[in-house]
């Protein structure tokens, strides 16, 4: 349904490989999201859909930024089993911003599939 060019698909793979080498994107293969799929698979689907939408709607967004944003959009999932976070699930944005700023946070799957 969301068909993208082979060139775009190859570019997703290239960016993904780079993020796996330089960050911890590869670890997302170990976490389940939306009940049955890994976060890694999910973000790759999102990247394909984002590129398709970019072309279909003629948004002219930068391809690299679209791909990186899609691949990293769930990178800072909070650990819902951490009691300090579980008490305040509506603070996910604050938790994510703390991650970005370098505060300790475990990469984990969300409790809300």
Biopython code that builds the backbone (N, CA, C, O; Angstrom):
import numpy as np
from Bio.PDB.StructureBuilder import StructureBuilder

atoms = [
    (1, "UNK", "N", (0.815, -1.195, 0.000)),
    (1, "UNK", "CA", (0.000, 0.000, 0.000)),
    (1, "UNK", "C", (0.861, 1.263, 0.000)),
    (1, "UNK", "O", (0.621, 2.172, -0.794)),
    (2, "UNK", "N", (1.861, 1.328, 0.881)),
    (2, "UNK", "CA", (2.739, 2.485, 0.945)),
    (2, "UNK", "C", (4.026, 2.172, 0.192)),
    (2, "UNK", "O", (5.062, 1.905, 0.800)),
    (3, "UNK", "N", (3.952, 2.207, -1.120)),
    (3, "UNK", "CA", (5.108, 1.860, -1.936)),
    (3, "UNK", "C", (6.041, 3.052, -2.067)),
    (3, "UNK", "O", (5.627, 4.172, -2.367)),
    (4, "UNK", "N", (7.328, 2.766, -1.827)),
    (4, "UNK", "CA", (8.346, 3.798, -2.015)),
    (4, "UNK", "C", (9.376, 3.250, -2.991)),
    (4, "UNK", "O", (9.420, 2.048, -3.254)),
    (5, "UNK", "N", (10.189, 4.125, -3.514)),
    (5, "UNK", "CA", (11.190, 3.699, -4.495)),
    (5, "UNK", "C", (12.261, 2.831, -3.835)),
    (5, "UNK", "O", (12.470, 2.883, -2.622)),
    (6, "UNK", "N", (12.931, 2.034, -4.663)),
    (6, "UNK", "CA", (14.036, 1.218, -4.159)),
    (6, "UNK", "C", (15.140, 2.106, -3.596)),
    (6, "UNK", "O", (15.799, 1.752, -2.619)),
    (7, "UNK", "N", (15.333, 3.264, -4.225)),
    (7, "UNK", "CA", (16.338, 4.215, -3.745)),
    (7, "UNK", "C", (15.992, 4.696, -2.329)),
    (7, "UNK", "O", (16.867, 4.763, -1.465)),
    (8, "UNK", "N", (14.721, 5.031, -2.095)),
    (8, "UNK", "CA", (14.300, 5.458, -0.759)),
    (8, "UNK", "C", (14.433, 4.319, 0.247)),
    (8, "UNK", "O", (14.875, 4.532, 1.376)),
    (9, "UNK", "N", (14.052, 3.117, -0.160)),
    (9, "UNK", "CA", (14.178, 1.962, 0.736)),
    (9, "UNK", "C", (15.640, 1.729, 1.106)),
    (9, "UNK", "O", (15.951, 1.465, 2.268)),
    (10, "UNK", "N", (16.530, 1.823, 0.134)),
    (10, "UNK", "CA", (17.964, 1.652, 0.394)),
    (10, "UNK", "C", (18.459, 2.750, 1.335)),
    (10, "UNK", "O", (19.291, 2.497, 2.206)),
    (11, "UNK", "N", (17.952, 3.950, 1.159)),
    (11, "UNK", "CA", (18.377, 5.051, 2.018)),
    (11, "UNK", "C", (17.923, 4.821, 3.468)),
    (11, "UNK", "O", (18.657, 5.143, 4.403)),
    (12, "UNK", "N", (16.723, 4.270, 3.655)),
    (12, "UNK", "CA", (16.272, 3.923, 5.009)),
    (12, "UNK", "C", (17.241, 2.930, 5.635)),
    (12, "UNK", "O", (17.639, 3.084, 6.790)),
    (13, "UNK", "N", (17.616, 1.922, 4.880)),
    (13, "UNK", "CA", (18.546, 0.904, 5.377)),
    (13, "UNK", "C", (19.885, 1.544, 5.740)),
    (13, "UNK", "O", (20.449, 1.242, 6.791)),
    (14, "UNK", "N", (20.392, 2.418, 4.887)),
    (14, "UNK", "CA", (21.673, 3.077, 5.151)),
    (14, "UNK", "C", (21.624, 3.923, 6.424)),
    (14, "UNK", "O", (22.531, 3.857, 7.254)),
    (15, "UNK", "N", (20.569, 4.710, 6.572)),
    (15, "UNK", "CA", (20.434, 5.558, 7.771)),
    (15, "UNK", "C", (20.266, 4.680, 9.003)),
    (15, "UNK", "O", (20.848, 4.965, 10.050)),
    (16, "UNK", "N", (19.483, 3.624, 8.889)),
    (16, "UNK", "CA", (19.279, 2.709, 10.000)),
    (16, "UNK", "C", (20.593, 2.059, 10.428)),
    (16, "UNK", "O", (20.884, 1.977, 11.621)),
    (17, "UNK", "N", (21.368, 1.608, 9.484)),
    (17, "UNK", "CA", (22.667, 0.996, 9.810)),
    (17, "UNK", "C", (23.567, 1.983, 10.531)),
    (17, "UNK", "O", (24.246, 1.631, 11.496)),
    (18, "UNK", "N", (23.567, 3.229, 10.052)),
    (18, "UNK", "CA", (24.377, 4.257, 10.706)),
    (18, "UNK", "C", (23.920, 4.470, 12.150)),
    (18, "UNK", "O", (24.751, 4.564, 13.053)),
    (19, "UNK", "N", (22.611, 4.546, 12.372)),
    (19, "UNK", "CA", (22.084, 4.750, 13.720)),
    (19, "UNK", "C", (22.342, 3.541, 14.620)),
    (19, "UNK", "O", (22.518, 3.691, 15.829)),
    (20, "UNK", "N", (22.364, 2.356, 14.037)),
    (20, "UNK", "CA", (22.689, 1.157, 14.822)),
    (20, "UNK", "C", (24.155, 1.155, 15.242)),
    (20, "UNK", "O", (24.495, 0.728, 16.345)),
    (21, "UNK", "N", (25.020, 1.637, 14.349)),
    (21, "UNK", "CA", (26.450, 1.683, 14.658)),
    (21, "UNK", "C", (26.796, 2.791, 15.649)),
    (21, "UNK", "O", (27.638, 2.597, 16.526)),
    (22, "UNK", "N", (26.158, 3.942, 15.516)),
    (22, "UNK", "CA", (26.548, 5.101, 16.309)),
    (22, "UNK", "C", (25.669, 5.329, 17.535)),
    (22, "UNK", "O", (26.010, 6.142, 18.395)),
    (23, "UNK", "N", (24.573, 4.641, 17.624)),
    (23, "UNK", "CA", (23.666, 4.801, 18.762)),
    (23, "UNK", "C", (23.198, 3.451, 19.233)),
    (23, "UNK", "O", (23.927, 2.463, 19.145)),
    (24, "UNK", "N", (21.986, 3.407, 19.731)),
    (24, "UNK", "CA", (21.457, 2.151, 20.257)),
    (24, "UNK", "C", (20.169, 1.723, 19.556)),
    (24, "UNK", "O", (19.341, 1.020, 20.135)),
    (25, "UNK", "N", (20.011, 2.150, 18.314)),
    (25, "UNK", "CA", (18.803, 1.769, 17.583)),
    (25, "UNK", "C", (18.667, 0.248, 17.499)),
    (25, "UNK", "O", (17.550, -0.268, 17.540)),
    (26, "UNK", "N", (19.768, -0.468, 17.384)),
    (26, "UNK", "CA", (19.710, -1.929, 17.284)),
    (26, "UNK", "C", (19.047, -2.555, 18.509)),
    (26, "UNK", "O", (18.420, -3.609, 18.401)),
    (27, "UNK", "N", (19.178, -1.920, 19.667)),
    (27, "UNK", "CA", (18.558, -2.455, 20.886)),
    (27, "UNK", "C", (17.040, -2.478, 20.790)),
    (27, "UNK", "O", (16.389, -3.251, 21.493)),
    (28, "UNK", "N", (16.465, -1.638, 19.927)),
    (28, "UNK", "CA", (15.003, -1.590, 19.827)),
    (28, "UNK", "C", (14.433, -2.880, 19.245)),
    (28, "UNK", "O", (13.220, -3.089, 19.272)),
    (29, "UNK", "N", (15.301, -3.747, 18.718)),
    (29, "UNK", "CA", (14.843, -5.066, 18.243)),
    (29, "UNK", "C", (14.365, -5.931, 19.404)),
    (29, "UNK", "O", (13.623, -6.893, 19.205)),
    (30, "UNK", "N", (14.793, -5.584, 20.619)),
    (30, "UNK", "CA", (14.468, -6.382, 21.806)),
    (30, "UNK", "C", (13.180, -5.969, 22.496)),
    (30, "UNK", "O", (12.761, -6.619, 23.454)),
    (31, "UNK", "N", (12.545, -4.903, 22.031)),
    (31, "UNK", "CA", (11.377, -4.378, 22.720)),
    (31, "UNK", "C", (10.135, -4.454, 21.830)),
    (31, "UNK", "O", (10.180, -4.153, 20.637)),
    (32, "UNK", "N", (9.045, -4.858, 22.439)),
    (32, "UNK", "CA", (7.782, -5.013, 21.722)),
    (32, "UNK", "C", (6.936, -3.753, 21.902)),
    (32, "UNK", "O", (6.878, -3.167, 22.983)),
    (33, "UNK", "N", (6.299, -3.365, 20.832)),
    (33, "UNK", "CA", (5.403, -2.208, 20.869)),
    (33, "UNK", "C", (4.146, -2.549, 20.092)),
    (33, "UNK", "O", (4.185, -3.350, 19.158)),
    (34, "UNK", "N", (3.057, -1.957, 20.465)),
    (34, "UNK", "CA", (1.763, -2.187, 19.809)),
    (34, "UNK", "C", (1.376, -3.662, 19.845)),
    (34, "UNK", "O", (0.722, -4.167, 18.933)),
    (35, "UNK", "N", (1.790, -4.344, 20.912)),
    (35, "UNK", "CA", (1.332, -5.697, 21.166)),
    (35, "UNK", "C", (2.110, -6.830, 20.546)),
    (35, "UNK", "O", (2.237, -7.884, 21.169)),
    (36, "UNK", "N", (2.639, -6.664, 19.342)),
    (36, "UNK", "CA", (3.238, -7.828, 18.691)),
    (36, "UNK", "C", (4.432, -7.523, 17.795)),
    (36, "UNK", "O", (5.036, -8.453, 17.262)),
    (37, "UNK", "N", (4.785, -6.290, 17.614)),
    (37, "UNK", "CA", (5.892, -5.968, 16.717)),
    (37, "UNK", "C", (7.012, -5.306, 17.508)),
    (37, "UNK", "O", (6.763, -4.663, 18.528)),
    (38, "UNK", "N", (8.226, -5.463, 17.042)),
    (38, "UNK", "CA", (9.331, -4.809, 17.739)),
    (38, "UNK", "C", (9.317, -3.319, 17.428)),
    (38, "UNK", "O", (8.788, -2.884, 16.405)),
    (39, "UNK", "N", (9.904, -2.557, 18.326)),
    (39, "UNK", "CA", (10.030, -1.117, 18.094)),
    (39, "UNK", "C", (10.828, -0.895, 16.812)),
    (39, "UNK", "O", (10.522, 0.014, 16.041)),
    (40, "UNK", "N", (11.851, -1.723, 16.582)),
    (40, "UNK", "CA", (12.698, -1.610, 15.387)),
    (40, "UNK", "C", (11.856, -1.741, 14.109)),
    (40, "UNK", "O", (11.973, -0.925, 13.195)),
    (41, "UNK", "N", (11.026, -2.757, 14.060)),
    (41, "UNK", "CA", (10.158, -2.964, 12.892)),
    (41, "UNK", "C", (9.164, -1.821, 12.758)),
    (41, "UNK", "O", (8.928, -1.322, 11.658)),
    (42, "UNK", "N", (8.585, -1.412, 13.870)),
    (42, "UNK", "CA", (7.603, -0.326, 13.873)),
    (42, "UNK", "C", (8.190, 0.959, 13.287)),
    (42, "UNK", "O", (7.571, 1.584, 12.426)),
    (43, "UNK", "N", (9.381, 1.357, 13.748)),
    (43, "UNK", "CA", (9.943, 2.627, 13.276)),
    (43, "UNK", "C", (10.340, 2.554, 11.801)),
    (43, "UNK", "O", (10.328, 3.570, 11.106)),
    (44, "UNK", "N", (10.692, 1.359, 11.320)),
    (44, "UNK", "CA", (10.983, 1.212, 9.890)),
    (44, "UNK", "C", (9.707, 1.339, 9.056)),
    (44, "UNK", "O", (9.730, 1.909, 7.965)),
    (45, "UNK", "N", (8.598, 0.810, 9.569)),
    (45, "UNK", "CA", (7.308, 1.009, 8.883)),
    (45, "UNK", "C", (6.957, 2.495, 8.855)),
    (45, "UNK", "O", (6.504, 3.015, 7.835)),
    (46, "UNK", "N", (7.169, 3.169, 9.979)),
    (46, "UNK", "CA", (6.877, 4.597, 10.059)),
    (46, "UNK", "C", (7.740, 5.369, 9.060)),
    (46, "UNK", "O", (7.261, 6.315, 8.434)),
    (47, "UNK", "N", (8.999, 4.977, 8.905)),
    (47, "UNK", "CA", (9.892, 5.657, 7.947)),
    (47, "UNK", "C", (9.358, 5.516, 6.522)),
    (47, "UNK", "O", (9.346, 6.483, 5.761)),
    (48, "UNK", "N", (8.915, 4.307, 6.165)),
    (48, "UNK", "CA", (8.357, 4.109, 4.819)),
    (48, "UNK", "C", (7.097, 4.944, 4.612)),
    (48, "UNK", "O", (6.930, 5.573, 3.567)),
    (49, "UNK", "N", (6.218, 4.950, 5.600)),
    (49, "UNK", "CA", (4.981, 5.728, 5.483)),
    (49, "UNK", "C", (5.297, 7.222, 5.412)),
    (49, "UNK", "O", (4.684, 7.951, 4.632)),
    (50, "UNK", "N", (6.249, 7.677, 6.221)),
    (50, "UNK", "CA", (6.616, 9.096, 6.220)),
    (50, "UNK", "C", (7.174, 9.525, 4.869)),
    (50, "UNK", "O", (6.843, 10.604, 4.378)),
    (51, "UNK", "N", (8.019, 8.688, 4.264)),
    (51, "UNK", "CA", (8.545, 9.017, 2.932)),
    (51, "UNK", "C", (7.432, 9.007, 1.892)),
    (51, "UNK", "O", (7.384, 9.869, 1.015)),
    (52, "UNK", "N", (6.544, 8.033, 1.995)),
    (52, "UNK", "CA", (5.419, 7.960, 1.057)),
    (52, "UNK", "C", (4.553, 9.222, 1.165)),
    (52, "UNK", "O", (4.185, 9.818, 0.153)),
    (53, "UNK", "N", (4.235, 9.619, 2.396)),
    (53, "UNK", "CA", (3.426, 10.828, 2.603)),
    (53, "UNK", "C", (4.154, 12.080, 2.099)),
    (53, "UNK", "O", (3.540, 12.968, 1.509)),
    (54, "UNK", "N", (5.439, 12.137, 2.334)),
    (54, "UNK", "CA", (6.235, 13.275, 1.873)),
    (54, "UNK", "C", (6.117, 13.442, 0.364)),
    (54, "UNK", "O", (5.975, 14.556, -0.139)),
    (55, "UNK", "N", (6.178, 12.318, -0.356)),
    (55, "UNK", "CA", (6.059, 12.371, -1.816)),
    (55, "UNK", "C", (4.605, 12.592, -2.263)),
    (55, "UNK", "O", (4.332, 13.426, -3.126)),
    (56, "UNK", "N", (3.681, 11.835, -1.663)),
    (56, "UNK", "CA", (2.275, 11.897, -2.060)),
    (56, "UNK", "C", (1.688, 13.299, -1.855)),
    (56, "UNK", "O", (0.910, 13.782, -2.677)),
    (57, "UNK", "N", (2.070, 13.941, -0.753)),
    (57, "UNK", "CA", (1.536, 15.266, -0.441)),
    (57, "UNK", "C", (2.450, 16.395, -0.926)),
    (57, "UNK", "O", (2.202, 17.573, -0.669)),
    (58, "UNK", "N", (3.513, 16.002, -1.634)),
    (58, "UNK", "CA", (4.457, 16.978, -2.185)),
    (58, "UNK", "C", (4.949, 17.964, -1.111)),
    (58, "UNK", "O", (4.978, 19.176, -1.325)),
    (59, "UNK", "N", (5.332, 17.414, 0.042)),
    (59, "UNK", "CA", (5.751, 18.248, 1.164)),
    (59, "UNK", "C", (7.168, 18.798, 1.002)),
    (59, "UNK", "O", (7.515, 19.825, 1.584)),
    (60, "UNK", "N", (7.971, 18.110, 0.214)),
    (60, "UNK", "CA", (9.341, 18.537, -0.073)),
    (60, "UNK", "C", (10.219, 18.624, 1.177)),
    (60, "UNK", "O", (11.163, 19.411, 1.230)),
    (61, "UNK", "N", (9.899, 17.814, 2.169)),
    (61, "UNK", "CA", (10.733, 17.747, 3.370)),
    (61, "UNK", "C", (12.031, 17.027, 3.039)),
    (61, "UNK", "O", (12.066, 16.175, 2.151)),
    (62, "UNK", "N", (13.083, 17.364, 3.742)),
    (62, "UNK", "CA", (14.386, 16.744, 3.542)),
    (62, "UNK", "C", (14.305, 15.244, 3.838)),
    (62, "UNK", "O", (13.893, 14.841, 4.926)),
    (63, "UNK", "N", (14.697, 14.429, 2.870)),
    (63, "UNK", "CA", (14.567, 12.967, 3.003)),
    (63, "UNK", "C", (15.321, 12.428, 4.215)),
    (63, "UNK", "O", (14.793, 11.592, 4.947)),
    (64, "UNK", "N", (16.545, 12.895, 4.435)),
    (64, "UNK", "CA", (17.317, 12.415, 5.586)),
    (64, "UNK", "C", (16.621, 12.738, 6.905)),
    (64, "UNK", "O", (16.582, 11.908, 7.814)),
    (65, "UNK", "N", (16.081, 13.928, 7.003)),
    (65, "UNK", "CA", (15.400, 14.319, 8.241)),
    (65, "UNK", "C", (14.121, 13.528, 8.447)),
    (65, "UNK", "O", (13.791, 13.164, 9.576)),
    (66, "UNK", "N", (13.405, 13.262, 7.380)),
    (66, "UNK", "CA", (12.190, 12.453, 7.481)),
    (66, "UNK", "C", (12.544, 11.061, 7.996)),
    (66, "UNK", "O", (11.897, 10.550, 8.911)),
    (67, "UNK", "N", (13.554, 10.459, 7.419)),
    (67, "UNK", "CA", (13.947, 9.102, 7.808)),
    (67, "UNK", "C", (14.450, 9.070, 9.244)),
    (67, "UNK", "O", (14.009, 8.236, 10.035)),
    (68, "UNK", "N", (15.367, 9.966, 9.590)),
    (68, "UNK", "CA", (15.914, 9.990, 10.952)),
    (68, "UNK", "C", (14.817, 10.237, 11.985)),
    (68, "UNK", "O", (14.793, 9.602, 13.039)),
    (69, "UNK", "N", (13.916, 11.156, 11.678)),
    (69, "UNK", "CA", (12.822, 11.438, 12.610)),
    (69, "UNK", "C", (11.940, 10.214, 12.814)),
    (69, "UNK", "O", (11.547, 9.904, 13.939)),
    (70, "UNK", "N", (11.635, 9.531, 11.736)),
    (70, "UNK", "CA", (10.799, 8.333, 11.839)),
    (70, "UNK", "C", (11.507, 7.231, 12.621)),
    (70, "UNK", "O", (10.906, 6.591, 13.483)),
    (71, "UNK", "N", (12.781, 7.013, 12.320)),
    (71, "UNK", "CA", (13.516, 5.939, 12.993)),
    (71, "UNK", "C", (13.743, 6.219, 14.470)),
    (71, "UNK", "O", (13.874, 5.286, 15.262)),
    (72, "UNK", "N", (13.790, 7.481, 14.846)),
    (72, "UNK", "CA", (14.083, 7.836, 16.236)),
    (72, "UNK", "C", (12.850, 8.266, 17.032)),
    (72, "UNK", "O", (12.973, 8.614, 18.207)),
    (73, "UNK", "N", (11.672, 8.249, 16.421)),
    (73, "UNK", "CA", (10.517, 8.812, 17.115)),
    (73, "UNK", "C", (10.131, 8.048, 18.378)),
    (73, "UNK", "O", (9.490, 8.629, 19.253)),
    (74, "UNK", "N", (10.484, 6.793, 18.509)),
    (74, "UNK", "CA", (10.215, 6.025, 19.730)),
    (74, "UNK", "C", (11.504, 5.612, 20.441)),
    (74, "UNK", "O", (11.501, 4.665, 21.227)),
    (75, "UNK", "N", (12.581, 6.301, 20.178)),
    (75, "UNK", "CA", (13.884, 5.942, 20.732)),
    (75, "UNK", "C", (13.921, 6.061, 22.252)),
    (75, "UNK", "O", (14.608, 5.284, 22.914)),
    (76, "UNK", "N", (13.199, 7.013, 22.806)),
    (76, "UNK", "CA", (13.230, 7.243, 24.249)),
    (76, "UNK", "C", (11.950, 6.777, 24.923)),
    (76, "UNK", "O", (11.308, 7.540, 25.645)),
    (77, "UNK", "N", (11.585, 5.544, 24.689)),
    (77, "UNK", "CA", (10.422, 4.999, 25.374)),
    (77, "UNK", "C", (10.759, 4.847, 26.848)),
    (77, "UNK", "O", (11.842, 4.380, 27.197)),
    (78, "UNK", "N", (9.847, 5.235, 27.698)),
    (78, "UNK", "CA", (10.120, 5.137, 29.125)),
    (78, "UNK", "C", (9.813, 3.745, 29.637)),
    (78, "UNK", "O", (9.062, 2.991, 29.018)),
    (79, "UNK", "N", (10.403, 3.414, 30.778)),
    (79, "UNK", "CA", (10.198, 2.125, 31.414)),
    (79, "UNK", "C", (8.970, 2.216, 32.309)),
    (79, "UNK", "O", (9.035, 2.777, 33.403)),
    (80, "UNK", "N", (7.852, 1.667, 31.845)),
    (80, "UNK", "CA", (6.604, 1.814, 32.588)),
    (80, "UNK", "C", (6.588, 0.971, 33.851)),
    (80, "UNK", "O", (5.671, 1.101, 34.662)),
    (81, "UNK", "N", (7.570, 0.120, 34.034)),
    (81, "UNK", "CA", (7.635, -0.651, 35.262)),
    (81, "UNK", "C", (8.401, 0.104, 36.345)),
    (81, "UNK", "O", (8.409, -0.314, 37.503)),
    (82, "UNK", "N", (9.039, 1.203, 35.983)),
    (82, "UNK", "CA", (9.723, 2.051, 36.950)),
    (82, "UNK", "C", (8.641, 2.795, 37.728)),
    (82, "UNK", "O", (7.902, 3.590, 37.148)),
    (83, "UNK", "N", (8.539, 2.547, 39.026)),
    (83, "UNK", "CA", (7.428, 3.088, 39.812)),
    (83, "UNK", "C", (7.395, 4.610, 39.808)),
    (83, "UNK", "O", (6.314, 5.188, 39.925)),
    (84, "UNK", "N", (8.525, 5.278, 39.679)),
    (84, "UNK", "CA", (8.516, 6.738, 39.693)),
    (84, "UNK", "C", (7.886, 7.294, 38.425)),
    (84, "UNK", "O", (7.318, 8.386, 38.437)),
    (85, "UNK", "N", (7.984, 6.555, 37.343)),
    (85, "UNK", "CA", (7.396, 6.999, 36.081)),
    (85, "UNK", "C", (5.959, 6.512, 35.969)),
    (85, "UNK", "O", (5.090, 7.239, 35.487)),
    (86, "UNK", "N", (5.705, 5.280, 36.415)),
    (86, "UNK", "CA", (4.377, 4.686, 36.289)),
    (86, "UNK", "C", (3.316, 5.534, 36.993)),
    (86, "UNK", "O", (2.162, 5.565, 36.566)),
    (87, "UNK", "N", (3.702, 6.216, 38.060)),
    (87, "UNK", "CA", (2.749, 7.031, 38.796)),
    (87, "UNK", "C", (2.290, 8.242, 38.002)),
    (87, "UNK", "O", (1.201, 8.765, 38.239)),
    (88, "UNK", "N", (3.109, 8.689, 37.068)),
    (88, "UNK", "CA", (2.780, 9.892, 36.310)),
    (88, "UNK", "C", (2.922, 9.653, 34.814)),
    (88, "UNK", "O", (3.794, 10.255, 34.188)),
    (89, "UNK", "N", (2.094, 8.794, 34.217)),
    (89, "UNK", "CA", (2.262, 8.472, 32.799)),
    (89, "UNK", "C", (2.049, 9.667, 31.876)),
    (89, "UNK", "O", (2.546, 9.670, 30.750)),
    (90, "UNK", "N", (1.322, 10.674, 32.333)),
    (90, "UNK", "CA", (1.090, 11.839, 31.487)),
    (90, "UNK", "C", (2.338, 12.700, 31.358)),
    (90, "UNK", "O", (2.342, 13.658, 30.585)),
    (91, "UNK", "N", (3.400, 12.381, 32.098)),
    (91, "UNK", "CA", (4.628, 13.164, 32.044)),
    (91, "UNK", "C", (5.626, 12.595, 31.047)),
    (91, "UNK", "O", (6.825, 12.851, 31.163)),
    (92, "UNK", "N", (5.156, 11.828, 30.071)),
    (92, "UNK", "CA", (6.072, 11.197, 29.114)),
    (92, "UNK", "C", (6.960, 12.227, 28.418)),
    (92, "UNK", "O", (8.148, 11.977, 28.214)),
    (93, "UNK", "N", (6.401, 13.380, 28.053)),
    (93, "UNK", "CA", (7.210, 14.395, 27.381)),
    (93, "UNK", "C", (8.349, 14.850, 28.283)),
    (93, "UNK", "O", (9.481, 14.991, 27.819)),
    (94, "UNK", "N", (8.074, 15.078, 29.546)),
    (94, "UNK", "CA", (9.113, 15.493, 30.490)),
    (94, "UNK", "C", (10.173, 14.408, 30.622)),
    (94, "UNK", "O", (11.370, 14.695, 30.639)),
    (95, "UNK", "N", (9.725, 13.166, 30.716)),
    (95, "UNK", "CA", (10.664, 12.044, 30.819)),
    (95, "UNK", "C", (11.548, 11.992, 29.583)),
    (95, "UNK", "O", (12.762, 11.821, 29.693)),
    (96, "UNK", "N", (10.948, 12.139, 28.409)),
    (96, "UNK", "CA", (11.716, 12.113, 27.170)),
    (96, "UNK", "C", (12.714, 13.252, 27.124)),
    (96, "UNK", "O", (13.863, 13.049, 26.731)),
    (97, "UNK", "N", (12.298, 14.450, 27.519)),
    (97, "UNK", "CA", (13.212, 15.595, 27.511)),
    (97, "UNK", "C", (14.365, 15.366, 28.488)),
    (97, "UNK", "O", (15.494, 15.771, 28.211)),
    (98, "UNK", "N", (14.098, 14.728, 29.620)),
    (98, "UNK", "CA", (15.178, 14.412, 30.554)),
    (98, "UNK", "C", (16.162, 13.440, 29.925)),
    (98, "UNK", "O", (17.368, 13.553, 30.142)),
    (99, "UNK", "N", (15.660, 12.486, 29.147)),
    (99, "UNK", "CA", (16.537, 11.559, 28.434)),
    (99, "UNK", "C", (17.446, 12.319, 27.482)),
    (99, "UNK", "O", (18.658, 12.104, 27.440)),
    (100, "UNK", "N", (16.836, 13.204, 26.726)),
    (100, "UNK", "CA", (17.593, 13.959, 25.734)),
    (100, "UNK", "C", (18.673, 14.779, 26.412)),
    (100, "UNK", "O", (19.766, 14.942, 25.871)),
    (101, "UNK", "N", (18.371, 15.294, 27.588)),
    (101, "UNK", "CA", (19.346, 16.113, 28.317)),
    (101, "UNK", "C", (20.398, 15.268, 29.015)),
    (101, "UNK", "O", (21.320, 15.818, 29.617)),
    (102, "UNK", "N", (20.286, 13.957, 28.951)),
    (102, "UNK", "CA", (21.319, 13.087, 29.491)),
    (102, "UNK", "C", (21.024, 12.505, 30.852)),
    (102, "UNK", "O", (21.884, 11.830, 31.419)),
    (103, "UNK", "N", (19.852, 12.734, 31.398)),
    (103, "UNK", "CA", (19.506, 12.129, 32.682)),
    (103, "UNK", "C", (19.307, 10.633, 32.487)),
    (103, "UNK", "O", (18.966, 10.187, 31.392)),
    (104, "UNK", "N", (19.518, 9.863, 33.536)),
    (104, "UNK", "CA", (19.427, 8.410, 33.465)),
    (104, "UNK", "C", (18.014, 7.959, 33.115)),
    (104, "UNK", "O", (17.037, 8.371, 33.741)),
    (105, "UNK", "N", (17.929, 7.117, 32.118)),
    (105, "UNK", "CA", (16.638, 6.548, 31.749)),
    (105, "UNK", "C", (16.920, 5.250, 31.007)),
    (105, "UNK", "O", (17.790, 5.207, 30.137)),
    (106, "UNK", "N", (16.205, 4.213, 31.338)),
    (106, "UNK", "CA", (16.367, 2.940, 30.643)),
    (106, "UNK", "C", (15.537, 2.906, 29.388)),
    (106, "UNK", "O", (14.358, 3.263, 29.390)),
    (107, "UNK", "N", (16.171, 2.468, 28.303)),
    (107, "UNK", "CA", (15.417, 2.244, 27.064)),
    (107, "UNK", "C", (14.563, 1.007, 27.286)),
    (107, "UNK", "O", (15.082, -0.050, 27.643)),
    (108, "UNK", "N", (13.286, 1.126, 27.082)),
    (108, "UNK", "CA", (12.398, 0.000, 27.331)),
    (108, "UNK", "C", (11.156, 0.132, 26.469)),
    (108, "UNK", "O", (10.928, 1.154, 25.822)),
    (109, "UNK", "N", (10.377, -0.908, 26.476)),
    (109, "UNK", "CA", (9.122, -0.892, 25.710)),
    (109, "UNK", "C", (8.031, -0.246, 26.561)),
    (109, "UNK", "O", (8.063, -0.304, 27.790)),
    (110, "UNK", "N", (7.116, 0.338, 25.915)),
    (110, "UNK", "CA", (6.022, 0.986, 26.608)),
    (110, "UNK", "C", (4.999, -0.029, 27.090)),
    (110, "UNK", "O", (4.853, -1.098, 26.498)),
    (111, "UNK", "N", (4.300, 0.299, 28.152)),
    (111, "UNK", "CA", (3.235, -0.578, 28.656)),
    (111, "UNK", "C", (1.925, -0.355, 27.916)),
    (111, "UNK", "O", (0.951, -1.065, 28.167)),
    (112, "UNK", "N", (1.881, 0.582, 27.040)),
    (112, "UNK", "CA", (0.627, 0.921, 26.390)),
    (112, "UNK", "C", (0.673, 0.540, 24.926)),
    (112, "UNK", "O", (0.957, 1.383, 24.075)),
    (113, "UNK", "N", (0.392, -0.754, 24.612)),
    (113, "UNK", "CA", (0.491, -1.212, 23.220)),
    (113, "UNK", "C", (-0.539, -0.566, 22.321)),
    (113, "UNK", "O", (-0.580, -0.851, 21.124)),
]
sb = StructureBuilder()
sb.init_structure("model")
sb.init_model(0)
sb.init_chain("A")
sb.init_seg("    ")
for serial, (resi, resn, name, xyz) in enumerate(atoms, 1):
    if name == "N":
        sb.init_residue(resn, " ", resi, " ")
    sb.init_atom(name, np.array(xyz, "f"), 0.0, 1.0, " ", f" {name:<3s}", serial, name[0])
structure = sb.get_structure()
